[in-house]
Amino acid sequence: MGYLDNSIVTVDAILTKKGRELLARGDGSFKITQFALADDEIDYTLYNPSHPSGSALYGEAIENMPLLEAFPDETQIMKYKLTTLPRGTSKLPVLSLGLSSITLNQGASLAITPETLNYLGSTSVFETDGYTATIADVRVLNAFTGVGINTEDAERLNTSTTVGTNVSKTVIGTSINLVATSINTLFGSNTSLSTTITVIGRGSGARLTIPVTITKTN
């Protein structure tokens, strides 16, 4: 990953392995049908309505910020997507997991079914595109899967594995299943392990992060 020269207008695009495969066919199967916009690089606190040179330069610091190069890991880029909400929307969508925190004993399981509040004119709704969920430290779980979304991207993320290192993992689904680790050595002299889970609505862009605690029982 690197930075782009923001002194000129640049469109920086790269293709995933699947995209390169479709493009190489040369049969017209490579077609962009959907796209998303995000503002991950922007720090809006830099907007300065007290700028001595007037209103034209209130956003000067923001406009001069460096832009990130494109890269294909959707779990590390475009975390703050721009969304289009119905005209007249007076409240931003927010997520509800029915939980403010998660505490599991070793080997215990839990299914999370997120809801989005104030979205598409409804009080609450289950988003048809599902949700992405990211566990900050996948070692604390024996299993972390998403169910209910069967697209290629969802299946690829849901079936990905790690080598037992301290890394995050992202899954996609309308429901998220967690199974706490049963490995004692991970605890060391501690009686519990702590991490966080972040859930994002794929249509609304609403997100919520809550703490996760795994308690040693063996």
N, C-alpha and C positions, 0 to 999 in steps of 0.2 A: 504494500500500500504506500502511496505517496501523495504529494500535493500537485495541483494543477496551477498553471499560470492564469490568474483571474483577471489579467489586464485585457484579455480578448474574450469574446464569446466562444465557448468550447463545448462541443458535444462529445463526451467520452463514453464509448460503449464497448463492451466486451461480450462475447458469447460464452454460454456455458457449454459443457461437453455435449449436451443434448442439442443445443442450438447449432453447434458446428456440424453435428451429424446431419441435421435436417438441411442445413445450407449446402452441404457437400452433395446431397442427392441431386440438386439441380432440377427438381421436378415441380417446384413451386410450393412444396410442403412447408417451407420456412415462411411463416406469416406471423407478424406481430399483431395479436388480437386484443391484448390488454397491456396496460402499463401503469406504473404507480409513481408518484412524486413524493419526495421527502425533504426535510430541512434539517437533517442531522447536524450539519456543520454550523448552523446559525445560533449565535448567542444574542438573544433579543434584549438582554440587559444592557447591551452596548448602544442601544438606541438613545440618543441624547437630545431631548427637546430644549436643552439649555445651551446648545452649540452657539458660540459667539457669531458665527457667520450666517445664521438664519436657518429657516426651516428646510431649505434645499439640502442642507448637510446634516440634518438630524441623524440620518442613517449611514453617514460616511464610513464609520468604523465597521459596520456590518457589511457594507458593499465591498470593503477591502479585505475581508477575511479570506484565507485560502480555502480552496475547495478540494475535496478528497477525490483521488482517482477512483474509477469504477473497479469493483472486484465482485466475484460471483457468490460470495458466502452470504446468503440472505439472513443468517443469524447474527451477523456482525455489521451490517449496513442497512440503511433505511429502517431504522428503529422508530423514527418519528415521521410517519407517513402523513401526507396531507390528504384530507378526506373532504368529500362533497356531502353536505347534509341538506335535508329538505328545506326549501324556502320557508321562512317563518320560525325556524328552530330557535327556541329561546334558552334551551339548556343543552350543554354538551353531554354526549353519551359517557356514561361511567360503567365500570364493570362491577358485578357483584358475584362473589364466590360462595356467599353464605358463611364465610369464615374470615376472621381477622388474622388468624395464624393457624399453622398445622403442627400438631404434635403426634408422633407415631411411636409406638414401641417397636423394637426390633422385629422384623418379619411381618408387621402389620400392613394392611393395604387400605387404600382410600381412593374413591372416585370423585373427581371434581367436575361439576357441570356448571360452567360459567353462564351468567345472564348479562345482557347489556341493557342498561336502563336509559330511558330518554332517547331511544334510537328509532328512526323512521316513523316518528309520530306515535310510537307505542310506549306504554309505561315500562314494559320489560319485554325482551325478545331474545330468543336463541338465534344467533347469527347463522345464516345458512352456509356461509363460507367457513364457519368454524373459528377456532381460536389457535394461536400459537402459544405454547407454554415453554418456558426455559427454566431449567433447574440450574442454579449457579455451580453446584458441585455434585456431579452425577454419582460420585462414589457413595454417597449416603443412601442410595436407592439400589435395590436389587433389580427393579424394573420401573421404567418410565415410558409410558406409551400414550398415544392419542388414538381415539376411535371415532368413527362417524364420518370421516372425510377420506375418500378413496382416490384422490388425485395422485399423479406420479410423484409430485413434490412431497406430498404428505407421506406416502408410503416409503419414499427414500429416507426422509428424516426419522420416521417411526421405526425403521428397521436398522438404523445406523448403530454401531457399537463403538465403545471406547476401550482403551487398554488399562483401565483402572487408575488413570491419573486424575489429578485435580483439574477437571475441565467441565465446562457447561455442556448441556445437551438440550436441543430444542425439538419439540414434537408438535404435530398439528392434529386437531380433532374437535368435535363438538363436546367430547368428554375426555378428561385426562385421568389416567390411572397411575397411581403411585404404589410401590411396594418397598417398604423400608429395608435397609440392608440387614442381613443376619450375620455379618462378619464381625467378630469381636475385636480382631487386631486393629481395625480402623479406629477404635475408640481410644486405644492406649490406656492411659490412666484416667481418662475423662468418663463421665457418666452419661454424656449426651453429645450429639453432633449438631451443628447449626449451619444452615444455609438459607437461601431465599428462592422463591419461585415467582417468576414474572409471567403474567398472562395478558395477551393482547388480542383484541377483537380484530379479525382480518378485514372486516368491512368498515367498522366504525373507527378503528385506530385507538379506541379506548384501552388503557392499560392499568394494571394493578400489580403491585409487588407485595408479597406477604412473607413473613419468616417461616421457616420449616425447621422443626426440632425432632431429631431421632433419639429416643431414650434407650439406653442399654438395659437389657433385662436378663441376659445370660451371664 
